[in-house]
Amino acid sequence: MDYKAFGKRLETLCAISITPFDEDTGAIDWAGLESNIEFLITSGAEVIVPCGNTGEFYSLTLEEAKEVTRKVVKLVNGRALVIAGIGYSAETAIELGQYAARAGADGVMIHQPVHPYITTPGAAAYYRKIIEHVELPSVLYLRDAAVSDDILLELAPLDRCVGVKYAINDLPRFAATVRALPAEYGIAWICGTAEKWAPFFYHAGARGFTSGLVNVNPALSMAMLQALRGEEWSKVWHLWDEALPFEELRAKYNAGNNVIVVKEAMEQLGLRAGTTREPVKPLNEEDKRELSRIIQKWGMTAR
């Protein structure tokens, strides 16, 4: 495989798909999953990431995570790249990654360890072990500011390390890291904090960004991608103004609203999202009203 060429394909909008749950049983609504994936594909998504945080990865059992990955690969059917989220212990992540490879996923996104005690050398060893045992291109997900970016100096030279989803909103730190890594490694730098931060990260070197908003208003997300690529800055900032209230609402309660705002917006628009699982609860009434105002301002019609 030409891993550098693969990495270039990640320099785009990475759609973090949701996992719909039935309101009564809490089980995965597989028909809802199908409709969500088809919506993303027909909206132009080139990269779909099942089992991401907006997909409530940590609310899934291991068997459910495997089945979500398998079904998404089947539903996408080669129309986009499927980058499956994997994580938990290194051994569990390897199990999930090897399953994703057998299911036909194009790559994996390795969630940062959730262990309460983590060191930079320990994180590097975690990622390295998974990369070496999963025969798929790997995207590293970095979100803990306490872990040094020095781990990338060790991991970026690995052939299967093709990208970094960077979710630490420290732009000088990010810019310094991008400049420190030789371009010949071919790392795809992806802003991991969505449309709110995408223009800033673009200036610092990221050429892709993740999105949960794309599940709701793909036209807005795709327009921002194209405006960034064309460096149409007046348009970029207009779109940023449009996206900001939605992203700010998701960021409330230390980002506790991240998933439920997306799901509630989808339901208000007649798209199937279902409920969330613990530890996320339904949106409160005040935030629901604010969300409805945002949707109406976009010119979209709520049910």
C-alpha positions as MATLAB code, in Angstrom:
seq = 'MDYKAFGKRLETLCAISITPFDEDTGAIDWAGLESNIEFLITSGAEVIVPCGNTGEFYSLTLEEAKEVTRKVVKLVNGRALVIAGIGYSAETAIELGQYAARAGADGVMIHQPVHPYITTPGAAAYYRKIIEHVELPSVLYLRDAAVSDDILLELAPLDRCVGVKYAINDLPRFAATVRALPAEYGIAWICGTAEKWAPFFYHAGARGFTSGLVNVNPALSMAMLQALRGEEWSKVWHLWDEALPFEELRAKYNAGNNVIVVKEAMEQLGLRAGTTREPVKPLNEEDKRELSRIIQKWGMTAR';
ca = [
       0.000    0.000    0.000;
       1.077    3.570   -0.707;
       0.523    4.890    2.819;
       1.425    8.476    1.929;
      -1.161    8.521   -0.851;
      -3.703    7.081    1.586;
      -2.926    9.848    4.071;
      -3.619   12.492    1.409;
      -7.154   11.117    1.093;
      -7.756   12.016    4.747;
      -7.176   15.719    4.051;
     -10.887   16.322    3.857;
     -13.965   16.406    6.076;
     -14.058   13.308    8.281;
     -17.688   12.578    9.168;
     -18.065   11.123   12.657;
     -21.239    9.083   12.272;
     -23.732    8.769   15.121;
     -25.000    5.510   16.632;
     -28.798    5.659   16.963;
     -30.341    3.958   19.975;
     -33.983    3.004   20.379;
     -35.749    5.222   22.922;
     -37.559    2.329   24.595;
     -35.025   -0.507   24.589;
     -31.706    1.324   24.295;
     -30.663   -1.147   21.589;
     -28.923    0.011   18.429;
     -31.428    1.055   15.778;
     -29.833   -0.584   12.741;
     -32.302    0.924   10.285;
     -31.460    4.326   11.746;
     -27.757    3.614   11.298;
     -28.361    2.761    7.655;
     -30.289    5.984    7.029;
     -27.560    8.052    8.725;
     -24.766    6.503    6.651;
     -26.720    6.907    3.422;
     -27.408   10.548    4.319;
     -23.676   11.175    4.825;
     -22.711    9.451    1.575;
     -25.276   11.277   -0.535;
     -24.175   14.527    1.123;
     -20.656   14.040   -0.205;
     -18.738   12.596    2.746;
     -15.428   11.096    1.598;
     -14.366    9.695    4.989;
     -16.735    8.154    7.533;
     -15.614    7.314   11.061;
     -17.869    4.879   12.943;
     -17.189    4.297   16.644;
     -15.916    7.826   17.227;
     -16.787    9.851   20.298;
     -19.821   11.420   18.600;
     -20.755    7.817   17.811;
     -20.695    7.088   21.573;
     -17.898    4.545   21.259;
     -17.527    4.204   25.011;
     -21.237    3.388   25.382;
     -20.934    0.375   23.089;
     -20.086   -3.166   24.072;
     -17.167   -4.666   22.164;
     -19.529   -6.825   20.129;
     -21.661   -3.803   19.295;
     -18.584   -1.826   18.220;
     -17.558   -4.661   15.925;
     -21.043   -4.902   14.459;
     -21.276   -1.137   13.905;
     -17.981   -1.253   12.004;
     -19.059   -4.275    9.956;
     -22.401   -2.774    9.025;
     -20.946    0.633    8.152;
     -18.362   -0.988    5.854;
     -21.144   -2.919    4.144;
     -23.400    0.137    3.839;
     -20.648    2.384    2.491;
     -19.686   -0.302   -0.041;
     -16.560    1.468   -1.253;
     -18.209    4.860   -1.770;
     -16.032    6.480    0.926;
     -13.178    5.532    3.215;
     -14.249    3.868    6.460;
     -11.907    4.599    9.375;
     -13.081    2.554   12.353;
     -12.597    3.846   15.891;
     -10.795    1.432   18.212;
      -9.621    1.767   21.810;
      -9.735    0.645   25.466;
      -6.752   -1.522   26.461;
      -4.075   -2.098   23.832;
      -5.138   -5.733   23.510;
      -8.803   -4.767   23.112;
      -7.923   -2.121   20.532;
      -5.905   -4.712   18.615;
      -8.853   -7.114   18.717;
     -11.173   -4.397   17.394;
      -8.639   -3.324   14.780;
      -8.038   -6.825   13.493;
     -11.791   -7.324   13.275;
     -12.111   -4.054   11.346;
      -9.477   -5.302    8.899;
     -11.369   -8.561    8.356;
     -14.617   -6.620    7.910;
     -13.065   -4.537    5.154;
     -12.469   -1.190    6.856;
      -9.935    1.044    5.147;
      -8.191    2.167    8.314;
      -8.501    2.678   12.057;
      -8.580    5.674   14.355;
      -6.904    4.848   17.659;
      -8.629    6.583   20.554;
      -6.276    8.033   23.143;
      -6.033    5.778   26.218;
      -8.682    6.465   28.866;
      -6.518    5.124   31.687;
      -6.435    7.625   34.597;
      -2.641    7.324   34.864;
      -0.829    7.961   31.628;
       2.670    9.072   30.705;
       4.087   10.167   27.369;
       6.315    7.066   26.992;
       3.370    4.897   28.019;
       1.086    6.511   25.424;
       3.755    6.042   22.753;
       4.055    2.359   23.656;
       0.257    1.996   23.532;
      -0.058    3.458   20.058;
       3.003    1.628   18.731;
       1.753   -1.761   19.926;
      -1.588   -1.251   18.195;
      -0.059    0.045   14.965;
       2.312   -2.914   14.806;
      -0.456   -5.483   15.333;
      -3.230   -4.033   13.142;
      -2.503   -4.262    9.440;
      -4.413   -1.150    8.465;
      -3.442    2.525    8.109;
      -3.751    4.176   11.524;
      -4.860    7.647   12.574;
      -3.777    8.679   16.069;
      -6.346   10.570   18.122;
      -4.647   13.046   20.482;
      -6.750   14.985   22.989;
      -4.917   14.911   26.345;
      -2.746   18.013   26.652;
      -0.711   16.325   29.393;
       0.725   13.880   26.846;
       3.624   15.447   24.951;
       3.537   15.669   21.181;
       7.023   14.157   21.325;
       5.290   10.802   20.886;
       4.780   11.757   17.241;
       8.519   11.997   16.680;
       8.621    8.302   17.546;
       5.425    7.171   15.823;
       5.215    9.273   12.660;
       8.041    7.376   10.913;
       6.009    4.148   11.090;
       4.591    3.372    7.649;
       1.104    2.583    8.919;
       0.896    5.834   10.898;
      -0.832    7.974    8.263;
      -2.605   10.729   10.180;
      -3.196   12.575   13.415;
      -6.581   13.734   14.654;
      -5.384   16.621   16.812;
      -7.958   17.691   19.408;
      -5.832   19.867   21.693;
      -6.839   23.485   21.086;
      -3.349   24.903   21.557;
      -2.484   26.374   18.178;
       1.142   27.365   18.876;
       1.773   23.856   20.163;
       0.125   22.315   17.113;
       1.992   24.555   14.673;
       5.306   23.729   16.331;
       4.552   20.003   16.107;
       3.639   20.204   12.414;
       6.869   22.085   11.702;
       8.948   19.637   13.733;
       7.902   16.550   11.751;
       9.608   16.023    8.389;
       7.194   16.413    5.473;
       8.436   13.141    3.972;
       6.557   11.229    6.679;
       3.372   12.207    4.836;
       1.262   12.671    7.979;
      -2.295   13.900    7.379;
      -3.026   16.587    9.964;
      -6.707   16.662   10.917;
      -8.322   19.251   13.174;
     -10.139   17.115   15.728;
     -12.352   19.851   17.137;
     -14.647   20.430   14.182;
     -15.875   23.549   12.394;
     -15.343   25.893   15.341;
     -11.590   25.369   15.185;
     -11.063   24.255   11.590;
     -10.080   27.686   10.156;
      -7.497   28.251   12.876;
      -5.986   24.786   12.494;
      -5.956   25.209    8.718;
      -3.683   28.230    9.097;
      -1.410   26.149   11.347;
      -1.144   23.210    8.952;
      -4.231   20.972    9.232;
      -5.812   20.144    5.885;
      -8.755   18.156    7.157;
     -11.240   18.396   10.007;
     -13.678   16.137   11.806;
     -17.362   16.969   11.937;
     -20.451   15.974   13.881;
     -22.396   18.891   12.387;
     -22.270   17.119    9.010;
     -24.887   14.685   10.355;
     -27.270   17.648   10.625;
     -26.303   20.340    8.109;
     -23.887   18.797    5.612;
     -24.189   21.719    3.190;
     -22.644   24.036    5.797;
     -19.818   21.638    6.658;
     -18.989   20.858    3.030;
     -19.071   24.539    2.113;
     -16.525   25.285    4.831;
     -14.246   22.539    3.514;
     -14.379   23.970   -0.006;
     -13.887   27.543    1.194;
     -10.832   26.502    3.205;
      -9.382   24.676    0.227;
      -9.938   27.732   -1.950;
      -8.699   30.076    0.775;
     -11.881   32.124    0.361;
     -11.539   33.737    3.745;
     -14.568   35.997    3.728;
     -16.689   32.942    2.948;
     -14.872   30.843    5.558;
     -15.663   33.346    8.297;
     -19.266   33.725    7.184;
     -19.684   29.944    7.438;
     -17.848   29.952   10.759;
     -20.396   32.467   12.072;
     -23.161   30.123   10.922;
     -21.644   27.068   12.603;
     -20.439   28.688   15.822;
     -23.730   28.788   17.825;
     -24.286   25.075   17.156;
     -20.726   24.197   18.166;
     -20.926   26.398   21.265;
     -24.103   24.613   22.326;
     -22.302   21.287   21.894;
     -19.449   22.594   24.061;
     -21.683   23.389   27.061;
     -21.197   21.501   30.332;
     -17.564   20.710   29.503;
     -18.699   19.306   26.128;
     -21.323   17.132   27.813;
     -23.739   18.312   25.112;
     -21.480   17.124   22.291;
     -23.518   14.136   21.160;
     -27.018   14.973   22.302;
     -27.118   18.313   20.446;
     -26.341   16.469   17.212;
     -28.955   13.805   17.903;
     -31.630   16.260   19.008;
     -31.029   18.416   15.921;
     -31.346   15.372   13.683;
     -34.602   14.366   15.342;
     -35.973   17.905   15.038;
     -35.239   17.753   11.306;
     -36.852   14.351   10.824;
     -33.567   12.450   10.582;
     -33.227    9.268   12.635;
     -30.832    9.592   15.572;
     -32.673    8.148   18.538;
     -31.600    8.669   22.105;
     -28.215    8.591   23.840;
     -26.945    6.107   26.393;
     -25.656    6.769   29.882;
     -23.774    8.832   30.934;
     -25.404   11.239   28.449;
     -28.961   12.370   29.138;
     -31.494   14.118   26.861;
     -31.103   17.824   26.158;
     -32.780   20.125   28.685;
     -35.673   22.318   27.568;
     -33.693   25.565   27.500;
     -31.044   24.053   25.249;
     -33.720   22.475   23.044;
     -35.234   25.908   22.445;
     -31.830   27.372   21.631;
     -31.166   24.525   19.210;
     -34.503   25.141   17.484;
     -33.572   28.807   17.031;
     -30.249   27.817   15.451;
     -31.963   25.429   13.032;
     -34.502   28.089   12.064;
     -31.740   30.642   11.508;
     -30.145   28.220    9.065;
     -33.406   28.258    7.125;
     -34.028   24.595    7.866;
     -37.463   23.402    8.885;
     -37.874   21.638   12.203;
     -40.731   19.176   12.629;
];
